[in-house]
Every structure is written in C-alpha cells, then in structure tokens.
Amino acid sequence: MATKKDDIAKLSFEEALGELESIVRDLESGSRKLDEAIDAYERGAALKKHCEAALLKAQTRIDKISLAPDGTPQTELVNIE
C-alpha cells in the first residue's frame, strides 16, 4: 500500500476519512504483517493530513476574521448560501 500523494489529493474528505477509519480498524485488529502495517500506517498518516487540510479549508470558508472597532479580533460566520 504505497502512499501516493496525487492519489490521496483526489479523494474527497468523506472518501479519505472512510479509508482512514478502515486502516485504523485494520491496524487495531493486528492482522497485518509488520511491513504491511507500516505501509498502512504511512498511508493513514497521509490521509489524516489530507483530512485536516480539508477541515481547515472548510473552517476558513465559514469563518471570517475581522477587527472590531476596538481593534480586537472577532469571528463572523459567513453565509455561504
């Protein structure tokens, strides 16, 4: 199970999360040989990074950071309709 960044980059958040959950279940079962487990762990780490980036992008789209009149930062929800 090679970690291919281009392959992972094409996955939607839901697809990546589903695959990551599957890898976690598989690793927790202890059924893989050591080399296979390491490969799966590497792919899982890449999937986790992809999911975190997707969540950050979504949060950025929703939250708008601005300054209040007193100069303190405030968060405003962005209407994405």
N, CA, C and O of each residue as an XYZ file, in Angstrom:
324
protein
N       0.855     -1.173      0.000
C       0.000      0.000      0.000
C       0.898      1.232      0.000
O       1.244      1.738      1.067
N       1.261      1.698     -1.119
C       2.157      2.847     -1.232
C       1.380      4.135     -1.007
O       0.213      4.256     -1.381
N       2.045      5.074     -0.397
C       1.441      6.385     -0.190
C       1.666      7.211     -1.438
O       2.796      7.591     -1.743
N       0.604      7.488     -2.154
C       0.683      8.305     -3.361
C      -0.074      9.590     -3.087
O      -1.299      9.593     -2.968
N       0.673     10.688     -2.989
C       0.049     11.969     -2.641
C      -0.973     12.402     -3.675
O      -2.018     12.946     -3.318
N      -0.687     12.169     -4.967
C      -1.641     12.555     -6.008
C      -2.937     11.773     -5.858
O      -4.026     12.318     -6.040
N      -2.814     10.493     -5.526
C      -3.978      9.638     -5.326
C      -4.817     10.166     -4.164
O      -6.039     10.267     -4.278
N      -4.182     10.495     -3.071
C      -4.881     10.990     -1.886
C      -5.472     12.372     -2.145
O      -6.581     12.664     -1.695
N      -4.754     13.212     -2.853
C      -5.225     14.574     -3.127
C      -6.533     14.582     -3.912
O      -7.295     15.545     -3.830
N      -6.798     13.534     -4.663
C      -8.022     13.455     -5.466
C      -9.229     12.991     -4.651
O     -10.363     13.077     -5.122
N      -8.994     12.502     -3.439
C     -10.088     11.990     -2.623
C     -10.878     13.127     -1.985
O     -10.316     14.152     -1.602
N     -12.183     12.931     -1.879
C     -12.999     13.879     -1.116
C     -12.700     13.660      0.368
O     -12.091     12.659      0.746
N     -13.128     14.593      1.188
C     -12.942     14.447      2.632
C     -13.572     13.147      3.116
O     -12.961     12.397      3.877
N     -14.792     12.887      2.671
C     -15.520     11.704      3.123
C     -14.826     10.412      2.695
O     -14.757      9.458      3.470
N     -14.314     10.379      1.466
C     -13.598      9.194      0.988
C     -12.321      8.970      1.796
O     -12.020      7.844      2.195
N     -11.580     10.038      2.032
C     -10.326      9.932      2.781
C     -10.593      9.500      4.220
O      -9.882      8.651      4.758
N     -11.606     10.076      4.839
C     -11.939      9.717      6.213
C     -12.374      8.256      6.300
O     -11.983      7.545      7.226
N     -13.173      7.811      5.349
C     -13.606      6.415      5.331
C     -12.436      5.454      5.204
O     -12.374      4.442      5.902
N     -11.506      5.775      4.311
C     -10.329      4.926      4.147
C      -9.470      4.956      5.407
O      -8.950      3.922      5.828
N      -9.319      6.126      6.007
C      -8.535      6.247      7.240
C      -9.160      5.407      8.356
O      -8.448      4.705      9.074
N     -10.466      5.475      8.502
C     -11.151      4.678      9.526
C     -10.949      3.189      9.284
O     -10.761      2.423     10.230
N     -10.987      2.779      8.027
C     -10.765      1.378      7.674
C      -9.348      0.934      8.037
O      -9.147     -0.161      8.562
N      -8.377      1.789      7.754
C      -6.980      1.476      8.085
C      -6.811      1.350      9.593
O      -6.133      0.438     10.068
N      -7.419      2.254     10.346
C      -7.316      2.208     11.806
C      -7.899      0.904     12.337
O      -7.276      0.243     13.168
N      -9.087      0.525     11.868
C      -9.698     -0.738     12.307
C      -8.790     -1.917     11.988
O      -8.597     -2.811     12.812
N      -8.235     -1.904     10.779
C      -7.361     -2.987     10.335
C      -6.103     -3.066     11.202
O      -5.695     -4.152     11.613
N      -5.497     -1.921     11.473
C      -4.287     -1.916     12.303
C      -4.594     -2.342     13.735
O      -3.798     -3.040     14.363
N      -5.741     -1.924     14.247
C      -6.123     -2.306     15.607
C      -6.366     -3.802     15.731
O      -6.195     -4.372     16.809
N      -6.763     -4.442     14.638
C      -7.016     -5.884     14.678
C      -5.721     -6.684     14.783
O      -5.732     -7.828     15.237
N      -4.610     -6.087     14.366
C      -3.321     -6.770     14.440
C      -3.145     -7.877     13.424
O      -2.302     -8.754     13.609
N      -3.921     -7.855     12.358
C      -3.891     -8.942     11.383
C      -2.834     -8.781     10.294
O      -2.596     -9.721      9.535
N      -2.207     -7.640     10.198
C      -1.219     -7.394      9.136
C       0.185     -7.768      9.585
O       0.518     -7.732     10.770
N       0.992     -8.125      8.600
C       2.414     -8.334      8.861
C       3.046     -6.972      9.102
O       2.472     -5.945      8.738
N       4.220     -6.959      9.712
C       4.861     -5.713     10.113
C       5.042     -4.746      8.949
O       4.675     -3.576      9.063
N       5.598     -5.209      7.833
C       5.824     -4.315      6.691
C       4.514     -3.753      6.147
O       4.439     -2.579      5.784
N       3.490     -4.589      6.092
C       2.181     -4.130      5.617
C       1.586     -3.111      6.589
O       0.970     -2.130      6.173
N       1.775     -3.353      7.880
C       1.253     -2.434      8.892
C       1.950     -1.077      8.792
O       1.310     -0.036      8.940
N       3.253     -1.090      8.543
C       3.989      0.173      8.401
C       3.513      0.933      7.173
O       3.320      2.148      7.230
N       3.321      0.225      6.058
C       2.802      0.869      4.842
C       1.413      1.463      5.086
O       1.121      2.582      4.666
N       0.558      0.690      5.774
C      -0.794      1.169      6.068
C      -0.741      2.387      6.989
O      -1.508      3.335      6.820
N       0.161      2.354      7.955
C       0.318      3.485      8.876
C       0.750      4.738      8.118
O       0.243      5.829      8.375
N       1.685      4.580      7.188
C       2.142      5.726      6.386
C       0.997      6.306      5.569
O       0.830      7.524      5.505
N       0.210      5.435      4.945
C      -0.931      5.925      4.165
C      -1.944      6.599      5.091
O      -2.511      7.637      4.749
N      -2.164      6.012      6.245
C      -3.079      6.604      7.212
C      -2.639      7.992      7.643
O      -3.464      8.895      7.786
N      -1.340      8.165      7.850
C      -0.815      9.481      8.232
C      -1.054     10.497      7.118
O      -1.405     11.646      7.386
N      -0.865     10.073      5.871
C      -1.103     10.971      4.734
C      -2.596     11.296      4.608
O      -2.960     12.431      4.301
N      -3.450     10.310      4.841
C      -4.894     10.543      4.797
C      -5.319     11.504      5.908
O      -6.157     12.378      5.690
N      -4.741     11.338      7.093
C      -5.042     12.233      8.214
C      -4.671     13.665      7.856
O      -5.438     14.593      8.110
N      -3.512     13.840      7.275
C      -3.060     15.180      6.876
C      -4.021     15.780      5.846
O      -4.354     16.963      5.924
N      -4.464     14.971      4.888
C      -5.406     15.425      3.863
C      -6.734     15.846      4.510
O      -7.298     16.880      4.154
N      -7.224     15.049      5.452
C      -8.483     15.368      6.126
C      -8.361     16.652      6.940
O      -9.267     17.486      6.933
N      -7.240     16.808      7.640
C      -7.032     18.025      8.422
C      -7.002     19.258      7.521
O      -7.555     20.300      7.874
N      -6.362     19.144      6.368
C      -6.303     20.271      5.427
C      -7.697     20.604      4.900
O      -8.048     21.776      4.759
N      -8.487     19.573      4.610
C      -9.846     19.800      4.118
C     -10.706     20.476      5.184
O     -11.497     21.365      4.872
N     -10.553     20.059      6.436
C     -11.307     20.684      7.521
C     -10.892     22.136      7.724
O     -11.736     23.001      7.958
N      -9.609     22.400      7.637
C      -9.121     23.772      7.774
C      -9.662     24.657      6.654
O     -10.057     25.800      6.886
N      -9.672     24.117      5.444
C     -10.205     24.869      4.307
C     -11.689     25.173      4.520
O     -12.148     26.282      4.248
N     -12.424     24.186      5.003
C     -13.850     24.389      5.257
C     -14.063     25.425      6.354
O     -14.933     26.288      6.238
N     -13.272     25.339      7.414
C     -13.393     26.305      8.507
C     -13.087     27.714      8.021
O     -13.760     28.668      8.410
N     -12.083     27.846      7.180
C     -11.708     29.154      6.646
C     -12.827     29.736      5.799
O     -13.070     30.943      5.822
N     -13.500     28.881      5.057
C     -14.617     29.349      4.232
C     -15.775     29.829      5.093
O     -16.502     30.741      4.698
N     -15.953     29.233      6.254
C     -17.089     29.562      7.105
C     -16.790     30.750      8.013
O     -17.635     31.622      8.212
N     -15.593     30.773      8.552
C     -15.224     31.844      9.487
C     -14.570     33.000      8.759
O     -13.726     32.806      7.884
N     -14.963     34.178      9.123
C     -14.333     35.377      8.577
C     -13.767     36.147      9.762
O     -14.492     36.563     10.666
N     -12.468     36.321      9.732
C     -11.817     37.048     10.812
C     -11.806     38.531     10.454
O     -11.414     38.916      9.353
N     -12.235     39.340     11.387
C     -12.214     40.786     11.173
C     -11.845     41.466     12.486
O     -11.760     40.817     13.529
N     -11.632     42.750     12.428
C     -11.314     43.514     13.628
C     -12.537     44.292     14.086
O     -13.234     44.922     13.290
N     -12.776     44.232     15.380
C     -13.853     45.012     15.982
C     -13.403     46.470     16.044
O     -12.215     46.753     15.892
N     -14.326     47.389     16.261
C     -13.950     48.803     16.349
C     -12.845     49.087     17.370
O     -12.073     50.032     17.202
N     -12.766     48.269     18.431
C     -11.721     48.490     19.439
C     -10.397     47.818     19.075
O      -9.447     47.864     19.857
N     -10.324     47.193     17.892
C      -9.085     46.586     17.420
C      -8.901     45.132     17.794
O      -7.904     44.519     17.411
N      -9.839     44.566     18.533
C      -9.723     43.156     18.899
C     -10.290     42.283     17.782
O     -11.255     42.667     17.121
N      -9.697     41.119     17.573
C     -10.212     40.247     16.519
C     -11.569     39.659     16.900
O     -11.825     39.350     18.063
N     -12.412     39.516     15.917
C     -13.704     38.867     16.128
C     -13.977     37.955     14.947
O     -13.498     38.187     13.837
N     -14.753     36.919     15.205
C     -15.098     35.969     14.159
C     -16.550     36.176     13.769
O     -17.433     36.252     14.624
N     -16.781     36.267     12.487
C     -18.139     36.381     11.971
C     -18.412     35.159     11.114
O     -17.572     34.756     10.309
N     -19.586     34.571     11.287
C     -19.963     33.460     10.427
C     -20.296     33.997      9.051
O     -20.979     35.012      8.914
N     -19.815     33.317      8.044
C     -20.052     33.719      6.668
C     -21.234     32.933      6.138
O     -21.275     31.710      6.271
N     -22.183     33.608      5.547
C     -23.324     32.953      4.933
C     -22.892     32.449      3.566
O     -22.572     33.249      2.686
N     -22.876     31.129      3.372
C     -22.385     30.569      2.112
C     -23.511     30.170      1.172
O     -23.296     29.395      0.240
N     -24.704     30.690      1.407
C     -25.832     30.377      0.520
C     -25.690     31.054     -0.807
O     -26.551     30.899     -1.673
